[in-house]
Amino acid sequence: MSRLMRGDAPTAFRAVITTRDEGEEYTNGVFEHTSYAGPYGTIGAARAAITRAERDAGRYWRGTRTVTGYVERSAQAWERVE
C-alpha cells in the first residue's frame, strides 16, 4: 500500500518490525519473522506503526507473540524517468 508523502521530503522512514511466535508447532518452539512498513514522511509515523504492531500482539495473541521494532532512515534522491 502506498503512502502519501510531502513532495520535497529529503528523507523517508520505515518501520522494521520483528515478530516472535512461540509454540510447539514451530521448529525449536520459536518462529521469527521480520516485516517492513512504510515509507513514511516522518519518524513519528514509523514509530506509530511499531506501537500499533506491539499493541495488536498484546491484544490478540495474549502472550504467545512478542513484537519488537526500530526505525530506519533513508535519504531520497529524485531523478526523472522517461
Order of alpha helices (4+ residues) and beta strands (2+ residues): beta-beta-alpha-beta
